[in-house]
Amino acid sequence: MGHGHGHGTGHAAGRAEDRRRLWLVAGITALVFVVEVVGALLSGSLALLADAGHMLTDVGGVLLALFASYVATRPANDQRTFGYHRAEILAALVNALLLVVVFVYVAYEGVSRLLDPPPVQSGLMLVFAVVGLAANAVSLAVLTARRGESLNMRGAFLEVLGDTLGSVAAIVAGVVILATGFERADPIASLLIAVLIVPRALSLLREATSVLFESAPPGLDVAEVREHLIAMDGVEDVHDLHAWTITSGMPSLSAHVTVSDACLRERGVGPMLDDFARCVREDFGVEHATFQVEPASHQEHEDLGADHP
């Protein structure tokens, strides 16, 4: 006895819009990467090189997000019963790891140059940093509207946001060097860029691993769900209650619900399943839920399982 609810049309349309935006951002980011590498080589600026390195990981990250978005549209089959939605989560995880690699490299180079700062052509550095900021601002505007739609898009947005802040840091360093001749401003700016990377990388890593470990969706209190279900007429027990996230925006839930025999005889299974589904949908925002209804008289035959709540 069960109830399920499938939904995919909205996600498919959303992913199509995400891909359009990601292609545009990938093109802009690749162009800025080339510009900043040229600028770093001509000016000798580590801050520009650090931002360019971040840009390179962003290009890879955005392309990875695009690939994951295409893979996630593949239909479910007998081997992949939930489809390929988790590809987006894996892409977000790889993006987080790439950010960690960039942080380590930039931090190492920044400390080295802080101890022994090489000469920097601040004028050139400033020009290329301004170009980078303008392009990053465009990319940020393209992704802003969709940043909350999926973990995949959130990862892409956070990377571009980091690039934008990195460009600002490079501009500030260029102005300081131009005005005062303090060349350590360049490695200081690169270290600031590295520091900005850390919280974004850790946040993305935490969210991606939470989904992969099938933790309860953020904001969903499993104990409260159990209380709501048990409070319904005829329900005597709720066990084997599980809640997880298939991919961003697709929370799922399953539970075994023990119902009194009298209530089952009076109402039947169908209406009760509808009530359970309506409860978790309206009170907790879970559209994809499956319930197994068990008569109270059969409870002694049900293995409640010591390892499952």
Secondary structure, DSSP 8 states (H G I E B T S, - for coil): --------HHHHHHHHHHHHHHHHHHHHHHHHHHHHHHHHHHH--HHHHHHHHHHHHHHHHHHHHHHHHHHHTS---SSSTTTTTHHHHHHHHHHHHHHHHHHHHHHHHHHHHHHS-----HHHHHHHHHHHHHHHHHHHHHHHTTTTS-HHHHHHHHHHHHHHHHHHHHHHHHHHHHHH--TTHHHHHHHHHHHHHHHHHHHHHHHHHHHHTT---TT--HHHHHHHHHTSTTEEEEEEEEEEESSTT-EEEEEEEEE-HHHHHHH-HHHHHHHHHHHHHHHH---EEEEEEEEGGGGGGS---TT--
